[in-house]
């Protein structure tokens, strides 16, 4: 890239990965915009972990940074309808979105966490609160991707990956609190609040 600005979007359109011009309000653009927002939220979480609450010692920051690269990959696929269609047509072994790896990370963190006995609120450390925020952005991105899949190609593995990623982010938030020695914030119903 020689310049950060191109002026190509000044009239409310943008180019997809296959070169097609579409309105910036298109569902596809919305989905990969949500993925970009999620990636930025993860960047905030990594920065907070690096600021020193101890969770970096447990590999959480490295996991999140690796997931940021996977999200960039996902955004690139979602921004290119041809690539998305190719992945939809390919056999399941060609799917680059590995939900099983996320399940392994969830299980590894869960092994060190106290069992949940009640709902928890987003909070605790700043890093955990940001991870909960990332989780909600992930859920929005997943809903948008499911809606897009109703009319355009979206690899099934991408939908599964987003679903599992939100589960991972919930667990990662709890792991960040645990690593910092901070308890999760319990939900208190109605009059108990």
C-alpha positions as protocol buffer text, in pm:
chain_id: "A"
residue {
  index: 1
  type: UNK
  ca { x: 0 y: 0 z: 0 }
}
residue {
  index: 2
  type: UNK
  ca { x: 137 y: 335 z: -93 }
}
residue {
  index: 3
  type: UNK
  ca { x: -144 y: 547 z: 56 }
}
residue {
  index: 4
  type: UNK
  ca { x: -394 y: 476 z: 328 }
}
residue {
  index: 5
  type: UNK
  ca { x: -669 y: 668 z: 149 }
}
residue {
  index: 6
  type: UNK
  ca { x: -795 y: 583 z: -199 }
}
residue {
  index: 7
  type: UNK
  ca { x: -1107 y: 802 z: -226 }
}
residue {
  index: 8
  type: UNK
  ca { x: -1281 y: 497 z: -377 }
}
residue {
  index: 9
  type: UNK
  ca { x: -1541 y: 488 z: -102 }
}
residue {
  index: 10
  type: UNK
  ca { x: -1632 y: 854 z: -98 }
}
residue {
  index: 11
  type: UNK
  ca { x: -1969 y: 786 z: -260 }
}
residue {
  index: 12
  type: UNK
  ca { x: -2079 y: 511 z: -23 }
}
residue {
  index: 13
  type: UNK
  ca { x: -1943 y: 209 z: -211 }
}
residue {
  index: 14
  type: UNK
  ca { x: -1652 y: -22 z: -147 }
}
residue {
  index: 15
  type: UNK
  ca { x: -1474 y: -301 z: -331 }
}
residue {
  index: 16
  type: UNK
  ca { x: -1503 y: -662 z: -225 }
}
residue {
  index: 17
  type: UNK
  ca { x: -1213 y: -905 z: -246 }
}
residue {
  index: 18
  type: UNK
  ca { x: -1328 y: -1018 z: -590 }
}
residue {
  index: 19
  type: UNK
  ca { x: -1329 y: -660 z: -722 }
}
residue {
  index: 20
  type: UNK
  ca { x: -1708 y: -614 z: -720 }
}
residue {
  index: 21
  type: UNK
  ca { x: -1831 y: -272 z: -603 }
}
residue {
  index: 22
  type: UNK
  ca { x: -2109 y: -280 z: -346 }
}
residue {
  index: 23
  type: UNK
  ca { x: -2279 y: -30 z: -115 }
}
residue {
  index: 24
  type: UNK
  ca { x: -2111 y: 2 z: 222 }
}
residue {
  index: 25
  type: UNK
  ca { x: -2448 y: -94 z: 369 }
}
residue {
  index: 26
  type: UNK
  ca { x: -2441 y: -443 z: 212 }
}
residue {
  index: 27
  type: UNK
  ca { x: -2473 y: -739 z: 448 }
}
residue {
  index: 28
  type: UNK
  ca { x: -2135 y: -876 z: 344 }
}
residue {
  index: 29
  type: UNK
  ca { x: -1959 y: -549 z: 428 }
}
residue {
  index: 30
  type: UNK
  ca { x: -2147 y: -540 z: 759 }
}
residue {
  index: 31
  type: UNK
  ca { x: -2029 y: -888 z: 852 }
}
residue {
  index: 32
  type: UNK
  ca { x: -1663 y: -830 z: 786 }
}
residue {
  index: 33
  type: UNK
  ca { x: -1696 y: -490 z: 957 }
}
residue {
  index: 34
  type: UNK
  ca { x: -1821 y: -671 z: 1267 }
}
residue {
  index: 35
  type: UNK
  ca { x: -1524 y: -909 z: 1242 }
}
residue {
  index: 36
  type: UNK
  ca { x: -1290 y: -609 z: 1221 }
}
residue {
  index: 37
  type: UNK
  ca { x: -1455 y: -455 z: 1529 }
}
residue {
  index: 38
  type: UNK
  ca { x: -1413 y: -785 z: 1714 }
}
residue {
  index: 39
  type: UNK
  ca { x: -1047 y: -796 z: 1616 }
}
residue {
  index: 40
  type: UNK
  ca { x: -1000 y: -444 z: 1754 }
}
residue {
  index: 41
  type: UNK
  ca { x: -1169 y: -541 z: 2080 }
}
residue {
  index: 42
  type: UNK
  ca { x: -928 y: -833 z: 2110 }
}
residue {
  index: 43
  type: UNK
  ca { x: -641 y: -590 z: 2054 }
}
residue {
  index: 44
  type: UNK
  ca { x: -765 y: -385 z: 2351 }
}
residue {
  index: 45
  type: UNK
  ca { x: -780 y: -701 z: 2560 }
}
residue {
  index: 46
  type: UNK
  ca { x: -426 y: -799 z: 2465 }
}
residue {
  index: 47
  type: UNK
  ca { x: -300 y: -449 z: 2550 }
}
residue {
  index: 48
  type: UNK
  ca { x: -467 y: -467 z: 2891 }
}
residue {
  index: 49
  type: UNK
  ca { x: -320 y: -812 z: 2957 }
}
residue {
  index: 50
  type: UNK
  ca { x: 24 y: -683 z: 2860 }
}
residue {
  index: 51
  type: UNK
  ca { x: -22 y: -393 z: 3102 }
}
residue {
  index: 52
  type: UNK
  ca { x: 39 y: -641 z: 3378 }
}
residue {
  index: 53
  type: UNK
  ca { x: -241 y: -822 z: 3552 }
}
residue {
  index: 54
  type: UNK
  ca { x: -63 y: -1157 z: 3534 }
}
residue {
  index: 55
  type: UNK
  ca { x: -274 y: -1326 z: 3266 }
}
residue {
  index: 56
  type: UNK
  ca { x: 9 y: -1297 z: 3015 }
}
residue {
  index: 57
  type: UNK
  ca { x: 197 y: -1556 z: 3215 }
}
residue {
  index: 58
  type: UNK
  ca { x: -72 y: -1809 z: 3130 }
}
residue {
  index: 59
  type: UNK
  ca { x: -47 y: -1760 z: 2754 }
}
residue {
  index: 60
  type: UNK
  ca { x: -378 y: -1579 z: 2722 }
}
residue {
  index: 61
  type: UNK
  ca { x: -232 y: -1278 z: 2540 }
}
residue {
  index: 62
  type: UNK
  ca { x: -55 y: -1508 z: 2293 }
}
residue {
  index: 63
  type: UNK
  ca { x: -377 y: -1703 z: 2232 }
}
residue {
  index: 64
  type: UNK
  ca { x: -569 y: -1385 z: 2164 }
}
residue {
  index: 65
  type: UNK
  ca { x: -303 y: -1251 z: 1930 }
}
residue {
  index: 66
  type: UNK
  ca { x: -312 y: -1576 z: 1732 }
}
residue {
  index: 67
  type: UNK
  ca { x: -692 y: -1549 z: 1717 }
}
residue {
  index: 68
  type: UNK
  ca { x: -660 y: -1196 z: 1582 }
}
residue {
  index: 69
  type: UNK
  ca { x: -475 y: -1339 z: 1282 }
}
residue {
  index: 70
  type: UNK
  ca { x: -748 y: -1602 z: 1235 }
}
residue {
  index: 71
  type: UNK
  ca { x: -1010 y: -1326 z: 1246 }
}
residue {
  index: 72
  type: UNK
  ca { x: -819 y: -1139 z: 978 }
}
residue {
  index: 73
  type: UNK
  ca { x: -828 y: -1457 z: 768 }
}
residue {
  index: 74
  type: UNK
  ca { x: -1202 y: -1487 z: 831 }
}
residue {
  index: 75
  type: UNK
  ca { x: -1262 y: -1125 z: 733 }
}
residue {
  index: 76
  type: UNK
  ca { x: -1067 y: -1180 z: 411 }
}
residue {
  index: 77
  type: UNK
  ca { x: -1286 y: -1481 z: 321 }
}
residue {
  index: 78
  type: UNK
  ca { x: -1606 y: -1295 z: 404 }
}
residue {
  index: 79
  type: UNK
  ca { x: -1491 y: -996 z: 197 }
}
residue {
  index: 80
  type: UNK
  ca { x: -1446 y: -1219 z: -109 }
}
residue {
  index: 81
  type: UNK
  ca { x: -1766 y: -1389 z: -229 }
}
residue {
  index: 82
  type: UNK
  ca { x: -1574 y: -1607 z: -475 }
}
residue {
  index: 83
  type: UNK
  ca { x: -1342 y: -1742 z: -204 }
}
residue {
  index: 84
  type: UNK
  ca { x: -1640 y: -1795 z: 27 }
}
residue {
  index: 85
  type: UNK
  ca { x: -1821 y: -1989 z: -248 }
}
residue {
  index: 86
  type: UNK
  ca { x: -1509 y: -2201 z: -312 }
}
residue {
  index: 87
  type: UNK
  ca { x: -1492 y: -2294 z: 56 }
}
residue {
  index: 88
  type: UNK
  ca { x: -1864 y: -2374 z: 58 }
}
residue {
  index: 89
  type: UNK
  ca { x: -1814 y: -2608 z: -239 }
}
residue {
  index: 90
  type: UNK
  ca { x: -1499 y: -2773 z: -99 }
}
residue {
  index: 91
  type: UNK
  ca { x: -1506 y: -3073 z: 130 }
}
residue {
  index: 92
  type: UNK
  ca { x: -1502 y: -3011 z: 505 }
}
residue {
  index: 93
  type: UNK
  ca { x: -1129 y: -3088 z: 524 }
}
residue {
  index: 94
  type: UNK
  ca { x: -1051 y: -2774 z: 326 }
}
residue {
  index: 95
  type: UNK
  ca { x: -1220 y: -2548 z: 582 }
}
residue {
  index: 96
  type: UNK
  ca { x: -957 y: -2319 z: 740 }
}
residue {
  index: 97
  type: UNK
  ca { x: -1170 y: -2235 z: 1046 }
}
residue {
  index: 98
  type: UNK
  ca { x: -1080 y: -2472 z: 1326 }
}
residue {
  index: 99
  type: UNK
  ca { x: -1346 y: -2478 z: 1597 }
}
residue {
  index: 100
  type: UNK
  ca { x: -1183 y: -2790 z: 1748 }
}
residue {
  index: 101
  type: UNK
  ca { x: -874 y: -2586 z: 1836 }
}
residue {
  index: 102
  type: UNK
  ca { x: -1096 y: -2337 z: 2019 }
}
residue {
  index: 103
  type: UNK
  ca { x: -1261 y: -2622 z: 2206 }
}
residue {
  index: 104
  type: UNK
  ca { x: -916 y: -2739 z: 2318 }
}
residue {
  index: 105
  type: UNK
  ca { x: -835 y: -2391 z: 2449 }
}
residue {
  index: 106
  type: UNK
  ca { x: -1170 y: -2371 z: 2629 }
}
residue {
  index: 107
  type: UNK
  ca { x: -1114 y: -2709 z: 2793 }
}
residue {
  index: 108
  type: UNK
  ca { x: -758 y: -2616 z: 2895 }
}
residue {
  index: 109
  type: UNK
  ca { x: -876 y: -2296 z: 3066 }
}
residue {
  index: 110
  type: UNK
  ca { x: -1186 y: -2461 z: 3214 }
}
residue {
  index: 111
  type: UNK
  ca { x: -967 y: -2719 z: 3389 }
}
residue {
  index: 112
  type: UNK
  ca { x: -833 y: -2436 z: 3611 }
}
residue {
  index: 113
  type: UNK
  ca { x: -1159 y: -2248 z: 3668 }
}
residue {
  index: 114
  type: UNK
  ca { x: -1410 y: -2301 z: 3946 }
}
residue {
  index: 115
  type: UNK
  ca { x: -1734 y: -2452 z: 3816 }
}
residue {
  index: 116
  type: UNK
  ca { x: -2002 y: -2193 z: 3747 }
}
residue {
  index: 117
  type: UNK
  ca { x: -2283 y: -2210 z: 3999 }
}
residue {
  index: 118
  type: UNK
  ca { x: -2460 y: -1893 z: 3885 }
}
residue {
  index: 119
  type: UNK
  ca { x: -2461 y: -1640 z: 3604 }
}
residue {
  index: 120
  type: UNK
  ca { x: -2180 y: -1385 z: 3606 }
}
residue {
  index: 121
  type: UNK
  ca { x: -2171 y: -1025 z: 3493 }
}
residue {
  index: 122
  type: UNK
  ca { x: -1911 y: -884 z: 3255 }
}
residue {
  index: 123
  type: UNK
  ca { x: -1641 y: -743 z: 3480 }
}
residue {
  index: 124
  type: UNK
  ca { x: -1365 y: -814 z: 3724 }
}
residue {
  index: 125
  type: UNK
  ca { x: -1043 y: -692 z: 3569 }
}
residue {
  index: 126
  type: UNK
  ca { x: -1036 y: -445 z: 3281 }
}
residue {
  index: 127
  type: UNK
  ca { x: -902 y: -721 z: 3055 }
}
residue {
  index: 128
  type: UNK
  ca { x: -1187 y: -954 z: 3151 }
}
residue {
  index: 129
  type: UNK
  ca { x: -1445 y: -681 z: 3094 }
}
residue {
  index: 130
  type: UNK
  ca { x: -1299 y: -617 z: 2748 }
}
residue {
  index: 131
  type: UNK
  ca { x: -1306 y: -989 z: 2671 }
}
residue {
  index: 132
  type: UNK
  ca { x: -1675 y: -995 z: 2762 }
}
residue {
  index: 133
  type: UNK
  ca { x: -1727 y: -697 z: 2532 }
}
residue {
  index: 134
  type: UNK
  ca { x: -1545 y: -889 z: 2257 }
}
residue {
  index: 135
  type: UNK
  ca { x: -1775 y: -1186 z: 2325 }
}
residue {
  index: 136
  type: UNK
  ca { x: -2084 y: -973 z: 2262 }
}
residue {
  index: 137
  type: UNK
  ca { x: -1933 y: -831 z: 1943 }
}
residue {
  index: 138
  type: UNK
  ca { x: -1858 y: -1188 z: 1837 }
}
residue {
  index: 139
  type: UNK
  ca { x: -2222 y: -1286 z: 1893 }
}
residue {
  index: 140
  type: UNK
  ca { x: -2333 y: -991 z: 1677 }
}
residue {
  index: 141
  type: UNK
  ca { x: -2087 y: -1093 z: 1405 }
}
residue {
  index: 142
  type: UNK
  ca { x: -2221 y: -1448 z: 1422 }
}
residue {
  index: 143
  type: UNK
  ca { x: -2581 y: -1330 z: 1385 }
}
residue {
  index: 144
  type: UNK
  ca { x: -2483 y: -1114 z: 1088 }
}
residue {
  index: 145
  type: UNK
  ca { x: -2294 y: -1404 z: 928 }
}
residue {
  index: 146
  type: UNK
  ca { x: -2595 y: -1635 z: 973 }
}
residue {
  index: 147
  type: UNK
  ca { x: -2819 y: -1374 z: 812 }
}
residue {
  index: 148
  type: UNK
  ca { x: -2574 y: -1337 z: 521 }
}
residue {
  index: 149
  type: UNK
  ca { x: -2558 y: -1716 z: 481 }
}
residue {
  index: 150
  type: UNK
  ca { x: -2932 y: -1711 z: 411 }
}
residue {
  index: 151
  type: UNK
  ca { x: -2870 y: -1540 z: 79 }
}
residue {
  index: 152
  type: UNK
  ca { x: -2498 y: -1556 z: -6 }
}
residue {
  index: 153
  type: UNK
  ca { x: -2214 y: -1806 z: 35 }
}
residue {
  index: 154
  type: UNK
  ca { x: -2066 y: -1824 z: 385 }
}
residue {
  index: 155
  type: UNK
  ca { x: -1859 y: -2131 z: 476 }
}
residue {
  index: 156
  type: UNK
  ca { x: -2033 y: -2340 z: 742 }
}
residue {
  index: 157
  type: UNK
  ca { x: -1702 y: -2366 z: 929 }
}
residue {
  index: 158
  type: UNK
  ca { x: -1695 y: -1987 z: 965 }
}
residue {
  index: 159
  type: UNK
  ca { x: -2031 y: -1993 z: 1143 }
}
residue {
  index: 160
  type: UNK
  ca { x: -1919 y: -2273 z: 1374 }
}
residue {
  index: 161
  type: UNK
  ca { x: -1591 y: -2090 z: 1442 }
}
residue {
  index: 162
  type: UNK
  ca { x: -1774 y: -1771 z: 1544 }
}
residue {
  index: 163
  type: UNK
  ca { x: -2009 y: -1965 z: 1769 }
}
residue {
  index: 164
  type: UNK
  ca { x: -1720 y: -2140 z: 1943 }
}
residue {
  index: 165
  type: UNK
  ca { x: -1514 y: -1820 z: 1958 }
}
residue {
  index: 166
  type: UNK
  ca { x: -1778 y: -1650 z: 2172 }
}
residue {
  index: 167
  type: UNK
  ca { x: -1763 y: -1948 z: 2411 }
}
residue {
  index: 168
  type: UNK
  ca { x: -1385 y: -1918 z: 2418 }
}
residue {
  index: 169
  type: UNK
  ca { x: -1403 y: -1544 z: 2493 }
}
residue {
  index: 170
  type: UNK
  ca { x: -1636 y: -1609 z: 2787 }
}
residue {
  index: 171
  type: UNK
  ca { x: -1388 y: -1863 z: 2924 }
}
residue {
  index: 172
  type: UNK
  ca { x: -1092 y: -1634 z: 2849 }
}
residue {
  index: 173
  type: UNK
  ca { x: -1256 y: -1354 z: 3049 }
}
residue {
  index: 174
  type: UNK
  ca { x: -1289 y: -1587 z: 3347 }
}
residue {
  index: 175
  type: UNK
  ca { x: -928 y: -1701 z: 3299 }
}
residue {
  index: 176
  type: UNK
  ca { x: -808 y: -1340 z: 3294 }
}
residue {
  index: 177
  type: UNK
  ca { x: -984 y: -1275 z: 3625 }
}
residue {
  index: 178
  type: UNK
  ca { x: -844 y: -1594 z: 3777 }
}
residue {
  index: 179
  type: UNK
  ca { x: -489 y: -1512 z: 3667 }
}
residue {
  index: 180
  type: UNK
  ca { x: -519 y: -1170 z: 3829 }
}
residue {
  index: 181
  type: UNK
  ca { x: -664 y: -1316 z: 4149 }
}
residue {
  index: 182
  type: UNK
  ca { x: -995 y: -1135 z: 4094 }
}
residue {
  index: 183
  type: UNK
  ca { x: -1330 y: -1308 z: 4139 }
}
residue {
  index: 184
  type: UNK
  ca { x: -1593 y: -1315 z: 3866 }
}
residue {
  index: 185
  type: UNK
  ca { x: -1880 y: -1073 z: 3934 }
}
residue {
  index: 186
  type: UNK
  ca { x: -2193 y: -1269 z: 4032 }
}
residue {
  index: 187
  type: UNK
  ca { x: -2534 y: -1176 z: 3899 }
}
residue {
  index: 188
  type: UNK
  ca { x: -2778 y: -1087 z: 4172 }
}
residue {
  index: 189
  type: UNK
  ca { x: -3143 y: -1113 z: 4080 }
}
residue {
  index: 190
  type: UNK
  ca { x: -3393 y: -836 z: 4149 }
}
residue {
  index: 191
  type: UNK
  ca { x: -3413 y: -747 z: 4517 }
}
residue {
  index: 192
  type: UNK
  ca { x: -3078 y: -920 z: 4590 }
}
residue {
  index: 193
  type: UNK
  ca { x: -2888 y: -678 z: 4365 }
}
